[in-house]
């Protein structure tokens, strides 16, 4: 299922300020993942997973 503009706006509002989305993809496990770069962060990339993509208010979770 594709996410709506409203769902993406909700996801983007949860991201750290100035975060840049480098990649987004659907993982083999079925969830959508985002790879972010955050200016000034000592870690090159941070990986997030989107939870509840079927709801009106999906959330993101930082992956370890």
C-alpha positions in Angstrom: 0.0 0.0 0.0 1.3 3.4 -0.9 1.4 6.1 1.8 -0.7 9.2 1.4 0.6 12.8 1.4 -1.0 13.2 4.8 0.9 10.2 6.2 4.2 11.4 4.7 3.7 14.9 6.1 3.2 13.2 9.6 6.4 11.2 9.1 8.4 14.2 8.0 7.2 16.2 11.1 8.8 13.5 13.3 12.3 13.6 11.7 15.1 15.6 13.4 15.5 19.2 12.2 17.6 19.6 9.1 17.6 15.8 8.5 18.1 14.8 4.9 16.6 11.6 3.5 19.3 9.8 1.6 17.2 6.7 0.7 13.8 5.1 1.4 12.9 1.5 0.6 10.6 -1.3 1.5 12.5 -3.9 3.4 12.2 -7.7 2.9 10.4 -7.8 6.2 7.7 -5.5 4.7 8.3 -2.3 6.6 9.4 1.0 5.0 12.8 2.2 6.0 14.4 5.6 5.8 18.2 6.3 5.8 18.9 9.8 7.1 21.9 12.1 7.2 21.8 14.7 10.0 24.2 17.7 9.6 26.6 18.0 12.5 26.0 14.4 13.6 29.1 12.2 14.1 27.3 9.2 12.7 27.2 9.2 8.8 23.7 7.6 8.5 20.8 6.8 10.8 18.3 4.2 9.9 14.6 4.5 10.8 11.6 2.2 10.3 8.1 3.4 9.8 5.5 1.7 12.1 1.8 1.8 11.6 1.9 2.8 7.9 -1.7 1.6 7.6 -2.9 4.2 10.1 -3.5 7.9 9.6 -0.6 8.7 12.0 2.4 6.4 11.3 5.4 6.8 13.6 9.1 6.4 13.1 11.5 4.3 15.2 15.3 4.6 15.2 16.8 1.2 14.4 19.8 0.0 16.3 
